[in-house]
Amino acid sequence: MNFSDFFLIKYASDILERTLEHLLLVVISIGIATIVSIPLGILITRQKSLRQPILGIANILQTIPSQLAGRISADEMRQLNYLVEGELRDIKEVVSEFRKAKKL
């Protein structure tokens, strides 16, 4: 086995690019969540009548990702990514086809 065949060496630039992309997405997500949640938290402490509706909506939003648990495999996700990024298909079309196939 040649040292240049080692996975981390062979794909170092791709791994670095994807890692930086991931970190950027995480920072953006945390930033948006902070910008939304802090003012809403302050609001619901001052306006008691808004507490239940806002917390209800937050609970619904938290459960949405868990709805997909067990319904999409890593291979299926890779295939969906390929259709959008590799074949440049419309994301709405790809998602719609996936949802129909999975009866979601």
Beta strands, then each sheet from edge to edge (+ up, - down):
end
